[in-house]
């Protein structure tokens, strides 16, 4: 990928999710449900469906979830949070990030929920990149 291709590459298109650690995920989830009205599900989070200015549904969701404080799912970062960003072409973006000298993981995942990859920002935070399945 040359510099012109990397510059023209569509990068982040939105926030796919926000995950954060808690000492007591169930209690914290109950607090968010009771006091802020977030529909926290058994899996520990909620999915916010996107709407337009008139409240009409549009394609997309933003996930919000609480994970146990001792989880290593954000490793190697020691941060208490991780943000998941929607991207249009994860393979091309990871390639561009590596070419730009970023600490992008060589490994990525492909699942029924889409494609996932990771990069570590300059302060050591793990950033998750997500390419939703086609049509979503």
PyMOL commands that set and color helices and strands:
alter all, ss='L'
color gray80, all
select helices_A, chain A and resi 3-8+25-36+90-99
alter helices_A, ss='H'
color red, helices_A
select strands_A, chain A and resi 12-22+45-51+57-68+81-87+103-104+109-111+114-120+126-131
alter strands_A, ss='S'
color yellow, strands_A
deselect
rebuild
show_as cartoon
